[in-house]
Amino acid sequence: METTASGLEGVIAGESEICYIDGYQGVLSEELGRRTGHEKLFKLSRRMEETVKSIKGLAPNVDFYSASTYYSLGIPIDLYTPIFAVSRMAGWTAHVLEQYRNNRLIRPRAEYKGNPDGQTWIPVAER
């Protein structure tokens, strides 16, 4: 990745995804790093987060601290991608089923038009 006068260029893995974190993943990664002696990896991740935020104004996505968390938990690096994929299989399956049902491609930013069954939505401020 090149750094130019205008800032970082190109795609940065773990940045600018739709689902942003509220900070708890970083806290978990930091605590695990401290307890397991892998603080250096967390500190590197935090520095990357701060740099991208200051240059591009992007917050990390929900998966950004996964690598340092998995590493601190002793999970083999070869399993990081399968864990990522398995955690999304239910959502991917739901998209495929919806595509088959409606005979059209799902657009990620499309508004959900599914059945309103289930619990009534209560705004977070009212919970």
N, C-alpha and C positions, 0 to 999 in steps of 0.2 A: 504494500500500500504506500502511495506517495503522500508526502505532506507538502502542501503548497502554501502560498501566501494567504489563500482563502480558507485554509484548514485542510482537514483530512478529505481525501477523495476515495470514492469507491464504496463497496459494501463492507460493513463491519459486522461480523458474526455476533449475534447476541444483542444487537442494537436495532432500534427502530421497528420492532415487531408490534403487532396489534395489542398484545397483552403485556402491559407494563407492571413492574413490581412496585410494591409499596414499602419495600425496605426489609421485610422479614427474611427473605432469602439471604441477603447480605449479612444479616445478624447471625443467622444459622451458620453460614459459611465461616464467618469470623470466629464464632465460638468453637466450632469443630476444629478449625485450624489451630486455635489456641490450645485446645485439649489434646490434640494429636501431634503437635509440633510442626504443623504445616502452615504456619502463619504467613510465610513468605508468599505462597501462592495466592492467598486471600488478599494480601497487600498489593500484589501485582494486579489482581482483578479490580480492586478498588481504585488504583491509580488509573487503569484503563477507563473505568467508568467516569472518573472525574475529568480526564482529558477529553473524552468524546463529548461529555456534557458541556464543557467549556468551549470547545471548538465548533461542534455541530448542533448543540442544544438538544441532543437525543438522550433519553433515559434508557437504561438497560431493560431488556425484556424479562419475562418471568424465568427464562432458562439461563440467564447470564451467569449466575453463580453456581450452576449445576456442576461444572467441571471441578471447581475447587472443593465443593461439597462432596462429590463422589470420590475424589482423590483422598480427602481426609477420612472418608468412611472405609477406605481400602478397596473400593470397587475397581476392578481391572479396567484400564483405559479402553480396551477392546469392547467393553460392554456399554460405554457411554451412548453410542449411537443407537444400539438396540433398545436401551432404556428409554431414550427420547422417542423412538418410534412406537414402542409398546404403549407408552403413556398417551399416545394420540390415536390409537387404533379405534377406540369407541367413537370418537368424533369423525374420523375418516369413514368408518362404516356407516354412521348416520348420514353423512353426505352422499355416499353411494346409494343408499336406500332411498333417500329423497330424490336423487337424480333419476333412479329407475321409476319411481312413483310419478314424477312430474315430467319425465322425458325431456329434461333440459339440464344444461350444465349449471352447477352451483357457482355463483360468484362470491368470493370470500366476504365482500363488503355488502352483500345483499341482505335485506331485512328479513328476519325470520318470519315466516307466515304459517307456521305449524299450528297444530291443535292447541287451544288454550286450556286443555285439561291439566290437572295437577293443582298445586297450591296457588293461591292468589298471590300475585306479586305485591310485596310491601316495600316501599322505598327504604333504603338503608337508614335514613334519618329518623324514620318512624318505628324502627325495630327495637 
